[in-house]
Amino acid sequence: GSIVLASLKTNVPSSVTENQGTISTLPEPTNYAVDTSGTVSVEELANLNAQLKAMDSEKHQFAVAIVKTTAPLDIEQYGIKLAEKWKVGKKGLDNGAIIIIATEDRKVRIEIGYGLEGDINDAKAGKIVDDYMIPLLKQAKWAEAASVGLTNLSAQVK
């Protein structure tokens, strides 16, 4: 599915509920990049959204979520839930990817849709995280790390 973009950024959380009640709060997909951690400046977020909008194509669609924590879920479970909620990528193609940065957890993950796994497998995504994103994340350069990750992700798609 395609991401629904709104012109206003809101911080109204939505909760994912399971049998045991609320397990985690997932941000709404109010734009290509969403920061609920409060660590990214308005300008950095605008730049990320401009980059993501320019990258949006029939081949792929990317998004970024910068959150404080994914607790009580681990980042893998959180990534799957967020992908199900945001529906990044073209309908029927599942050609989306989401970069998830959890600032307080000190974790990062790239959630890849099945339609992109031929171009970006887990090993390639892991290499992008390790080689390009982690050095910036260690310096708390959240938006810059996301931007560099996006550039390298896009370069992998044929």
Secondary structure by P-SEA (a helix, b strand, c coil): cbbbbbcccccccccccccccccbbbbccccccccccccccaaaaaaaaaaaaaaccccbbbbbbbccccccccaaaaaaaaaaaacccccccccbbbbbbbccccbbbbbbcccccccccaaaaaaaaacccaaaaaacaaaaaaaaaaaaaaaacc
